[in-house]
Amino acid sequence: MVKTSSKTSPELLAPVAEYFKVLSEVSRLAILDVLRQSGTMNVTEIAEATGLGQANLSKHLKVLTQAGFLSRQQNGVSVYYEIADPAIFELCELVCDRVKERLLKQAQQFEKFEAFL
């Protein structure tokens, strides 16, 4: 969290909440994942890779760009997007590791429960 010497104010927490809000959408995570794997892509390529429709994709690309996760480059009639802040993947890996641990723990508990049936 934001480090301060006393209670963190809502004004300081709001940008942190907004950051996580941008990442709370599955389609946006899919876009980030595709760009992480493939590098710079144009809108058509991202649409094909994610299966998102043009209007929906454009909305998410705008949000990701405004939040600073992506950069946008016009090249003729095509617009290309790339990851602007690769540090985002460190956060994603941390979260994925925690989710994996939680799911494994739940699976183990379920196996113990099944043993009683």
C-alpha positions as a printed Julia matrix, in Angstrom:
117×3 Matrix{Float64}:
   0.0     0.0     0.0
   0.93    3.65   -0.02
   3.51    4.19    2.69
   2.93    7.13    5.01
   3.74    7.85    8.6
   0.08    7.93    9.63
  -3.3     6.77    8.38
  -3.42    6.84    4.58
  -5.95    9.33    3.3
  -8.65    8.41    0.8
  -7.1    10.93   -1.6
  -3.91    8.85   -1.68
  -5.75    5.54   -1.87
  -8.02    6.59   -4.75
  -5.31    6.3    -7.46
  -4.33    2.89   -6.1
  -7.94    1.74   -6.27
  -8.22    3.12   -9.8
  -5.08    1.2   -10.83
  -6.6    -2.07   -9.61
  -9.96   -1.16  -11.14
  -8.36   -1.0   -14.58
  -6.98   -4.51  -14.03
 -10.29   -5.9   -12.77
 -11.66   -6.55  -16.25
 -10.99   -9.95  -17.89
 -10.86   -8.47  -21.4
  -8.16   -6.0   -20.36
  -6.1    -8.77  -18.81
  -6.47  -10.75  -22.04
  -5.22   -7.76  -24.06
  -2.22   -7.33  -21.77
  -1.44  -11.04  -21.99
  -1.58  -11.07  -25.79
   0.7    -8.04  -26.02
   3.08   -9.56  -23.48
   3.38  -12.7   -25.6
   3.4   -11.12  -29.06
   4.82   -7.64  -28.62
   3.52   -4.68  -30.6
   0.25   -5.37  -32.42
  -2.31   -3.4   -34.35
  -5.98   -3.3   -33.43
  -6.97   -5.96  -35.96
  -4.33   -8.36  -34.68
  -5.39   -7.79  -31.06
  -9.03   -8.36  -32.01
  -8.18  -11.65  -33.72
  -6.0   -12.82  -30.82
  -8.53  -11.96  -28.1
 -11.8   -12.57  -29.91
 -13.07   -9.16  -28.81
 -15.29   -7.11  -31.09
 -13.94   -3.85  -32.5
 -16.06   -1.51  -30.37
 -15.44   -3.44  -27.15
 -11.72   -3.71  -27.9
 -11.41    0.01  -28.64
 -13.03    0.85  -25.3
 -10.59   -1.36  -23.38
  -7.55   -0.14  -25.34
  -8.49    3.43  -24.49
  -8.76    2.63  -20.78
  -5.44    0.75  -20.76
  -3.7     3.56  -22.65
  -5.11    6.3   -20.41
  -4.0     4.34  -17.34
  -0.45    4.14  -18.71
  -0.36    0.38  -19.22
  -0.15    0.66  -23.01
   1.39    3.07  -25.47
  -0.24    3.86  -28.79
   1.52    4.58  -32.09
  -0.2     5.64  -35.31
   1.42    4.19  -38.44
  -0.48    5.2   -41.55
  -4.07    4.03  -41.16
  -3.15    1.47  -38.5
  -2.77    2.03  -34.78
  -0.26   -0.13  -32.93
  -0.24   -0.85  -29.22
   2.52   -2.11  -26.96
   3.14   -2.54  -23.26
   4.24    0.78  -21.77
   4.86   -0.48  -18.25
   6.27   -4.04  -18.18
   6.35   -3.93  -14.37
   2.64   -4.74  -14.52
   3.59   -8.36  -15.17
   5.42   -8.62  -11.86
   2.16   -7.72  -10.14
   0.21  -10.15  -12.33
   2.64  -12.99  -11.55
   2.37  -12.27   -7.83
  -1.42  -12.34   -7.99
  -1.47  -15.46  -10.17
   0.83  -17.24   -7.72
  -1.48  -16.36   -4.82
  -4.57  -17.49   -6.73
  -2.84  -20.75   -7.65
  -1.87  -21.37   -4.01
  -5.43  -20.7    -2.87
  -6.91  -23.03   -5.51
  -4.45  -25.8    -4.64
  -5.34  -25.44   -0.96
  -9.05  -25.62   -1.8
  -8.47  -28.7    -3.95
  -6.61  -30.4    -1.09
  -9.44  -29.59    1.29
 -11.95  -30.95   -1.2
  -9.96  -34.18   -1.53
  -9.99  -34.58    2.26
 -13.73  -33.99    2.27
 -14.29  -36.57   -0.47
 -12.38  -39.14    1.59
 -15.17  -38.98    4.2
 -17.93  -39.68    1.66
